[in-house]
Amino acid sequence: MSSTNENGENNNISVVEERPRKKAKLQQQQQRIGNSFLKRTRAYGKLILFGEHFVVYKVPALVGAVSAYTDCEVEFQEKENGETEGESTGLEVVDDRPAVPNYKVTKGAEADVAINLVLKHFNLDPTKRGMKLTFGGDLTCASGIGASAAQVVALSRAIGLALPKELTEDEINAAGYEGEKGYHGTPSGIDNTASTFGGVLRFQRTDGDPIFVKKNIKRPIRIVYASTGITASTTTVVGDVKAKKEADEAWFAALLARYVTLVKNGEAALDAGDMPTLGKLLDENHALCQELTVSCKELDDLVLVAREAGAVGAKMSGTGRGGLMLALTPTEEQQDAVAAALEKLAPQVWKTTLA
């Protein structure tokens, strides 16, 4: 048997042949819809240019969102009769995000707390309405890249789509901040803000809502960032810095004063597109992190390799004592050369552009 077109002409395609074609077309359509849906849940990773640890004490920091992202799908598990209340169907989490070795194991308990804090923020109770959460994307989870913030911001976006409930970017950011508490205790808010809004931001914590301004970048900022392969606990490292501050307030105040001048000059260089000055200031910020004792040999080694390979500046980025470092590489040639040099030492290396 064959099918005909609207003019009654024979298409010479049997019904048996046509069915797989229709099925494939439907699958392609469903995939396009799914991809479009996931794109709306994207939340970006970040690199801190200036201010890790100091930002906790309500001074400005500069942060850039990277192009790599986490996405999320939320599915409510309906009962066969269509009801959602009653017997618990629980919570299923599928984590398909790429990650450095042992990251998900080390951060697993914190991730569970973070996810449940976001669900609580939206008054969702898996014991009353079962849920399946699937995390994906191309952001490789590593200390320092803001993977935790990207996860909870993507979850917040996905919940808004699944309910459905229209959420503003500020509401998504607020939900992400609640989730970050599961990973960091008392987060500064810089990671979830960068993950939500993207771009390059000047961020400052206050007693109330944080202040942040999206910077207008005159020229793209090429960055190479590399992982030590070490997963650090932000809560632990931030706690250690706090203990050192409380043990010697004068020492910390002197470092903080130097940092405030540094970030002011860094912002001016960023605004002017002055890459050599910006690089020099990134080097100085790394030296401050060393004095704070939040760097480590692995980070210092990568920073030195990047500088020797042609980076105009390099520093640790994020929590420290492992995690990531970044290198400023104004030209494509410098970026390629620095990436090649770091690949000989670091387990993972990425190139990105901040704009």
C-alpha positions as CSV (number, residue, x, y, z in Angstrom):
1,M,0.0,0.0,0.0
2,S,1.2,3.5,-0.8
3,S,0.2,7.0,0.2
4,T,-0.9,9.8,-2.1
5,N,-0.5,13.6,-1.9
6,E,-3.3,16.2,-1.8
7,N,-3.4,16.0,-5.6
8,G,-4.0,12.3,-5.5
9,E,-0.6,11.5,-6.9
10,N,1.3,8.4,-5.7
11,N,4.2,9.2,-3.4
12,N,5.7,5.7,-3.8
13,I,6.1,5.5,0.0
14,S,4.5,2.6,1.8
15,V,2.6,3.2,5.0
16,V,5.1,1.0,6.7
17,E,8.0,3.2,5.5
18,E,6.2,6.4,6.4
19,R,5.6,5.5,10.1
20,P,9.3,5.5,11.0
21,R,9.8,8.8,9.2
22,K,6.9,10.4,11.2
23,K,8.3,8.9,14.4
24,A,11.8,10.3,13.7
25,K,10.3,13.7,12.8
26,L,8.4,13.7,16.1
27,Q,11.5,12.8,18.0
28,Q,13.4,15.6,16.4
29,Q,10.7,18.0,17.2
30,Q,10.6,16.8,20.8
31,Q,14.4,17.2,21.0
32,R,14.2,20.8,19.7
33,I,11.5,21.6,22.3
34,G,13.6,20.0,25.0
35,N,16.7,21.9,24.0
36,S,14.8,25.1,23.9
37,F,13.4,24.4,27.4
38,L,16.8,23.6,28.8
39,K,18.4,26.7,27.3
40,R,16.0,28.8,29.4
41,T,17.3,27.2,32.6
42,R,21.0,27.9,31.9
43,A,23.1,29.3,34.8
44,Y,26.7,30.2,34.2
45,G,30.0,29.5,36.0
46,K,32.2,32.4,37.2
47,L,35.8,33.5,37.8
48,I,36.6,36.0,40.4
49,L,39.0,38.6,39.1
50,F,39.5,40.5,42.3
51,G,38.2,39.9,45.8
52,E,37.9,36.2,46.9
53,H,37.6,36.1,50.7
54,F,37.8,39.9,51.0
55,V,34.3,40.2,49.4
56,V,32.8,38.6,52.5
57,Y,33.8,41.7,54.5
58,K,31.6,44.1,52.4
59,V,34.2,45.5,50.1
60,P,33.8,45.5,46.3
61,A,34.9,42.6,44.1
62,L,35.0,42.1,40.3
63,V,33.7,38.8,38.8
64,G,33.2,37.5,35.3
65,A,30.7,34.9,34.1
66,V,32.2,32.2,31.8
67,S,30.4,30.9,28.8
68,A,30.1,27.3,30.2
69,Y,26.8,26.6,32.0
70,T,24.7,24.2,34.0
71,D,21.1,23.5,33.0
72,C,18.3,21.6,34.8
73,E,15.0,19.8,34.1
74,V,12.3,19.5,36.8
75,E,9.7,16.8,36.4
76,F,6.8,16.4,38.8
77,Q,6.0,12.7,39.3
78,E,2.3,12.3,38.8
79,K,0.4,9.3,40.1
80,E,-1.4,7.0,37.7
81,N,-4.7,8.5,38.6
82,G,-3.4,12.1,38.1
83,E,-3.3,13.0,41.7
84,T,-0.2,14.6,43.2
85,E,-1.1,14.7,47.0
86,G,-0.9,11.8,49.4
87,E,1.6,9.0,49.6
88,S,5.3,10.2,49.2
89,T,6.9,9.6,45.8
90,G,10.2,11.2,46.9
91,L,13.0,13.0,45.2
92,E,15.2,11.7,42.4
93,V,18.3,13.6,41.4
94,V,20.2,12.8,38.3
95,D,23.5,14.6,38.1
96,D,24.9,14.5,34.6
97,R,27.2,17.5,35.0
98,P,30.9,16.9,34.0
99,A,33.2,17.2,37.0
100,V,36.8,16.9,38.2
101,P,37.5,13.6,40.0
102,N,35.9,13.3,43.4
103,Y,34.1,16.6,43.2
104,K,30.6,15.2,43.4
105,V,31.5,12.8,46.2
106,T,33.2,15.5,48.2
107,K,30.3,17.9,47.7
108,G,27.5,15.4,47.7
109,A,26.1,16.1,51.2
110,E,26.3,19.9,50.6
111,A,24.5,19.5,47.3
112,D,21.6,17.6,49.0
113,V,21.2,20.4,51.5
114,A,21.4,23.1,48.8
115,I,18.8,21.4,46.6
116,N,16.4,21.0,49.5
117,L,16.8,24.6,50.5
118,V,15.8,25.7,47.0
119,L,12.8,23.4,47.1
120,K,11.8,24.8,50.5
121,H,12.2,28.3,49.2
122,F,9.5,27.5,46.6
123,N,7.3,25.6,49.1
124,L,7.8,22.3,47.3
125,D,7.7,19.2,49.4
126,P,8.8,15.9,47.6
127,T,7.0,13.9,50.3
128,K,3.8,15.3,48.9
129,R,4.6,15.6,45.3
130,G,7.3,13.5,43.8
131,M,10.0,15.2,41.7
132,K,12.8,14.3,39.4
133,L,15.7,16.7,38.9
134,T,18.2,16.3,36.1
135,F,21.3,18.5,35.9
136,G,23.4,18.8,32.8
137,G,25.3,21.4,30.8
138,D,28.9,21.8,29.8
139,L,30.3,23.6,32.9
140,T,32.9,21.3,34.5
141,C,32.3,21.2,38.3
142,A,35.5,22.3,40.1
143,S,36.3,24.4,43.2
144,G,36.4,28.0,42.2
145,I,34.2,28.0,39.1
146,G,30.9,28.6,40.8
147,A,29.5,25.2,40.1
148,S,27.4,25.2,43.2
149,A,25.8,28.5,42.3
150,A,25.2,27.4,38.7
151,Q,23.4,24.3,40.0
152,V,21.0,26.1,42.3
153,V,20.3,29.0,39.9
154,A,19.6,26.5,37.1
155,L,17.3,24.6,39.5
156,S,15.5,27.8,40.4
157,R,14.9,28.6,36.7
158,A,13.7,25.1,36.0
159,I,11.2,25.2,38.9
160,G,9.8,28.4,37.6
161,L,9.2,26.7,34.2
162,A,7.8,23.5,35.7
163,L,5.3,25.0,38.1
164,P,4.8,27.2,36.0
165,K,5.5,30.5,37.8
166,E,6.9,33.6,36.2
167,L,10.0,34.7,38.0
168,T,12.1,37.8,37.7
169,E,15.9,37.6,37.5
170,D,16.0,39.1,41.0
171,E,13.7,36.3,42.3
172,I,15.8,33.7,40.6
173,N,18.9,35.2,42.2
174,A,17.3,35.2,45.6
175,A,16.4,31.6,45.3
176,G,19.9,30.7,44.2
177,Y,21.3,32.6,47.2
178,E,19.2,30.4,49.5
179,G,20.6,27.3,47.8
180,E,24.1,28.5,48.2
181,K,23.7,28.4,51.9
182,G,23.8,24.6,51.7
183,Y,27.2,24.8,50.2
184,H,28.8,27.8,51.9
185,G,26.9,28.4,55.2
186,T,26.8,32.2,54.8
187,P,27.6,33.0,51.2
188,S,28.7,36.4,50.0
189,G,26.2,36.2,47.1
190,I,28.7,36.9,44.4
191,D,28.6,33.5,42.8
192,N,24.8,33.2,42.4
193,T,24.6,36.9,41.2
194,A,27.2,36.2,38.4
195,S,25.5,32.9,37.6
196,T,22.1,34.6,37.2
197,F,23.0,37.8,35.4
198,G,26.2,36.9,33.5
199,G,28.7,39.4,32.1
200,V,31.4,41.1,34.2
201,L,30.1,42.6,37.5
202,R,31.2,44.8,40.2
203,F,29.7,43.2,43.3
204,Q,29.5,44.4,46.9
205,R,27.9,42.8,49.9
206,T,25.9,45.0,52.3
207,D,23.8,44.6,55.4
208,G,20.8,44.5,53.1
209,D,20.6,43.6,49.4
210,P,24.0,43.4,47.6
211,I,25.0,46.1,45.2
212,F,26.1,45.0,41.7
213,V,26.7,46.8,38.5
214,K,27.3,45.2,35.1
215,K,30.4,46.5,33.5
216,N,30.6,47.7,29.9
217,I,33.8,46.0,28.6
218,K,35.6,47.9,25.9
219,R,37.3,44.8,24.5
220,P,36.9,41.1,25.1
221,I,39.0,39.7,27.9
222,R,40.6,36.4,27.0
223,I,41.2,34.1,29.9
224,V,42.8,30.7,30.4
225,Y,41.8,28.9,33.6
226,A,43.1,25.6,35.0
227,S,42.2,23.2,37.7
228,T,44.6,21.8,40.4
229,G,42.3,18.8,40.6
230,I,41.9,19.5,44.3
231,T,38.4,20.0,45.6
232,A,38.3,22.4,48.6
233,S,35.6,23.2,51.1
234,T,34.6,26.9,50.9
235,T,33.0,26.7,54.3
236,T,36.3,25.4,55.9
237,V,38.6,27.9,54.1
238,V,36.3,30.9,54.8
239,G,36.2,29.8,58.4
240,D,40.0,29.6,58.6
241,V,40.3,33.2,57.2
242,K,37.8,34.4,59.7
243,A,39.7,32.8,62.6
244,K,43.0,34.4,61.4
245,K,41.2,37.8,61.2
246,E,39.8,37.4,64.7
247,A,43.2,36.4,66.0
248,D,45.0,39.4,64.5
249,E,42.6,42.2,63.6
250,A,45.4,44.7,62.8
251,W,47.0,42.2,60.3
252,F,43.8,41.6,58.5
253,A,42.9,45.3,58.4
254,A,46.2,46.1,56.8
255,L,45.6,43.5,54.1
256,L,42.0,44.7,53.6
257,A,43.2,48.3,53.1
258,R,45.7,47.2,50.5
259,Y,43.0,45.1,48.7
260,V,40.5,48.1,48.6
261,T,43.1,50.2,46.8
262,L,43.9,47.2,44.5
263,V,40.4,46.6,43.4
264,K,39.8,50.3,42.8
265,N,42.8,50.4,40.5
266,G,41.7,47.1,38.9
267,E,38.3,48.4,38.1
268,A,39.9,51.5,36.5
269,A,42.1,49.3,34.3
270,L,39.2,47.2,33.4
271,D,37.1,50.2,32.4
272,A,40.0,51.6,30.3
273,G,40.8,48.3,28.6
274,D,44.3,48.5,30.0
275,M,45.3,44.8,29.9
276,P,49.0,45.2,31.0
277,T,47.9,47.2,34.2
278,L,45.1,44.8,34.8
279,G,47.5,41.8,34.6
280,K,49.9,43.4,37.0
281,L,47.1,44.0,39.5
282,L,45.9,40.4,39.2
283,D,49.4,39.3,40.2
284,E,49.2,41.6,43.2
285,N,45.8,40.1,44.2
286,H,47.4,36.6,44.1
287,A,50.2,37.8,46.4
288,L,47.5,39.0,48.9
289,C,45.8,35.6,48.7
290,Q,49.1,34.0,49.5
291,E,49.4,36.2,52.6
292,L,45.9,35.2,53.5
293,T,47.2,31.6,53.3
294,V,44.4,30.6,50.9
295,S,46.8,29.7,48.0
296,C,48.8,26.5,47.8
297,K,51.8,25.1,46.0
298,E,49.7,23.6,43.2
299,L,48.1,27.0,42.5
300,D,51.3,28.9,42.8
301,D,53.0,26.5,40.4
302,L,50.3,27.0,37.8
303,V,50.4,30.7,38.2
304,L,54.1,30.8,37.6
305,V,53.8,28.5,34.5
306,A,51.2,30.8,33.0
307,R,53.3,33.9,33.6
308,E,56.4,32.3,32.0
309,A,54.3,31.3,29.0
310,G,53.2,34.8,28.3
311,A,50.2,35.7,30.5
312,V,50.2,39.3,31.4
313,G,48.9,38.4,34.8
314,A,47.8,35.3,36.7
315,K,46.2,34.4,40.1
316,M,44.2,31.9,42.0
317,S,40.4,32.3,41.7
318,G,37.8,31.3,44.1
319,T,38.1,29.4,47.4
320,G,41.7,28.5,47.1
321,R,43.8,25.7,48.7
322,G,43.1,23.8,45.5
323,G,40.5,24.6,42.9
324,L,41.3,27.0,40.0
325,M,43.7,29.7,38.8
326,L,43.2,32.1,35.9
327,A,45.6,33.8,33.5
328,L,45.0,37.0,31.5
329,T,45.9,36.5,27.9
330,P,44.9,39.5,25.7
331,T,45.6,37.9,22.3
332,E,44.5,34.7,20.8
333,E,48.1,33.7,20.4
334,Q,48.9,34.3,24.1
335,Q,45.8,32.4,25.1
336,D,46.8,29.4,23.0
337,A,50.4,29.5,24.3
338,V,49.4,29.7,27.9
339,A,46.8,27.0,27.6
340,A,49.4,24.7,26.0
341,A,51.9,25.3,28.8
342,L,49.3,24.7,31.5
343,E,48.1,21.5,29.9
344,K,51.5,20.0,30.7
345,L,50.9,20.5,34.4
346,A,47.2,20.9,35.1
347,P,44.7,18.0,34.8
348,Q,42.1,20.3,33.2
349,V,42.5,23.5,31.2
350,W,39.9,25.7,29.6
351,K,39.8,28.9,27.5
352,T,37.1,31.5,27.8
353,T,36.3,35.1,26.9
354,L,34.7,37.6,29.3
355,A,32.6,40.3,27.6
